[in-house]
Amino acid sequence: MILVKTEAGQRVLKDRSVALTPRQRTAFILCDGKRSVGDVLEAGMGVSREEIDQMIAQGLLALVGEASAPAIPAAPAGAASPAPAPAPVVAAPTAGRSDQQRYKDAYPIATQLTGSLGLRGFRLNLSVEGTANYEQLLELFPKIQAAVGPDKAAALERALRGA
């Protein structure tokens, strides 16, 4: 079973409106639509299956393909609307893409790269997840490249710069 963050989950990650323990938060970040629940549980964070099931019940996580499932409201009424959840990477021509499209293409790559670093990349992963636009993600690119290496960061660079 592969889990992904819901829109409500993305909002909770940014505004911290639902209290998550550090273990839960780390496990939540690792649920990137690529790793299975077993992979997340085996990552050594000490999070239990019950805690992951609780995040699913709260509407913070969903099965891949069900990420738009209804969720509990995480932000108080009248709060600013968060940025939409990033779209999956789609192979598209890089020329003439808007900054918004570049961000939508690059964000999942950046979260996957920083999430693969485990605990040593935790802060960097939080920084990536805190970005809201292309410029912010582009500013983090040198740090991501230094952490994962130029070879692994090449896909992210192509998504960001069209290189």
PyMOL commands that set and color helices and strands:
alter all, ss='L'
color gray80, all
select helices_A, chain A and resi 7-15+22-30+37-42+49-57+99-115+118-129+134-148+150-161
alter helices_A, ss='H'
color red, helices_A
select strands_A, chain A and resi 2-5+32-36+61-63
alter strands_A, ss='S'
color yellow, strands_A
deselect
rebuild
show_as cartoon
